[in-house]
Amino acid sequence: MSEEPVTVDELAAKAESYLHESSLTPAEYEALKHSVTELAPLLTTGRSYFVLGSYGRPEIHRLQLVKDRLNRRTDSYAFLMVDIRNEWTNTYSSS
């Protein structure tokens, strides 16, 4: 799999094609740009790891160690649920 990584500019162009003549306020644009920037490591690294486990007081230290060890690898990015901003919410709703 030698797929080229997606750049932020390419992602922005693709998103713009879905706007259908909608426009964002300057504040909305800045918030979107900031959010896309936060996702850049997921788009630019060869492998991403979402480290899951218990977030209790003794366990979180072990999860941080796993994350740090994975991030030592070249071309990889590891993150925990707590690393995701509050704005990124689960949009799945059961009906």
C-alpha positions as CSV (number, residue, x, y, z in Angstrom):
1,M,0.0,0.0,0.0
2,S,1.9,3.0,-1.2
3,E,-0.9,5.5,-1.0
4,E,0.2,9.2,-0.9
5,P,-0.6,11.0,2.3
6,V,-3.4,13.6,2.1
7,T,-2.3,17.2,2.6
8,V,-4.3,19.7,4.6
9,D,-4.8,21.8,1.4
10,E,-6.2,18.7,-0.4
11,L,-8.5,18.0,2.4
12,A,-9.7,21.6,2.5
13,A,-10.4,21.5,-1.3
14,K,-12.3,18.3,-0.9
15,A,-14.4,19.7,1.9
16,E,-15.1,22.9,-0.1
17,S,-16.6,20.8,-2.9
18,Y,-19.2,19.6,-0.4
19,L,-20.2,23.1,0.8
20,H,-22.8,23.7,-2.0
21,E,-22.5,27.4,-1.8
22,S,-22.6,27.6,1.9
23,S,-20.3,29.9,3.6
24,L,-18.7,29.9,7.0
25,T,-18.2,32.8,9.4
26,P,-14.6,33.7,10.1
27,A,-15.0,32.1,13.6
28,E,-16.4,28.9,12.1
29,Y,-13.6,28.8,9.5
30,E,-10.9,29.3,12.2
31,A,-12.5,26.5,14.3
32,L,-12.6,24.2,11.3
33,K,-9.0,25.0,10.4
34,H,-7.9,24.3,14.0
35,S,-9.7,21.0,14.0
36,V,-8.2,19.9,10.7
37,T,-4.8,20.8,12.0
38,E,-5.3,18.6,15.1
39,L,-6.1,15.7,12.7
40,A,-3.0,16.3,10.6
41,P,-0.9,13.6,12.4
42,L,-3.6,11.0,11.5
43,L,-3.4,12.0,7.8
44,T,0.3,12.3,7.5
45,T,1.7,9.3,9.3
46,G,1.9,5.8,8.0
47,R,0.2,4.2,11.0
48,S,-2.2,5.6,13.7
49,Y,-2.9,3.9,17.0
50,F,-5.9,4.6,19.1
51,V,-4.8,3.3,22.5
52,L,-7.8,2.0,24.5
53,G,-8.0,0.8,28.0
54,S,-9.2,1.8,31.5
55,Y,-8.8,5.5,32.4
56,G,-8.7,4.8,36.1
57,R,-5.9,6.5,38.2
58,P,-3.5,3.6,38.2
59,E,-4.2,2.4,34.6
60,I,-3.9,5.8,32.8
61,H,-0.1,5.8,33.6
62,R,0.2,2.5,31.7
63,L,-1.8,3.8,28.8
64,Q,0.5,6.8,28.6
65,L,3.5,4.6,28.5
66,V,2.1,2.5,25.7
67,K,1.3,5.7,23.8
68,D,4.8,7.1,24.3
69,R,6.4,3.8,23.2
70,L,4.3,3.7,20.0
71,N,5.1,7.3,19.3
72,R,8.8,6.4,19.3
73,R,8.3,4.5,16.1
74,T,9.0,6.3,12.9
75,D,6.0,7.2,10.8
76,S,3.5,6.5,13.5
77,Y,1.1,8.4,15.7
78,A,-0.6,7.1,18.9
79,F,-3.3,8.9,20.9
80,L,-5.7,8.3,23.8
81,M,-9.4,9.2,24.1
82,V,-8.4,12.0,26.5
83,D,-6.2,13.5,23.7
84,I,-9.3,14.2,21.6
85,R,-10.9,17.6,22.2
86,N,-14.3,17.9,23.7
87,E,-15.7,19.2,20.4
88,W,-15.1,15.8,18.8
89,T,-18.2,14.0,20.1
90,N,-19.7,10.7,19.2
91,T,-22.4,11.5,16.7
92,Y,-23.9,8.0,16.6
93,S,-27.4,8.0,18.0
94,S,-29.6,5.0,18.4
95,S,-33.3,5.5,17.5
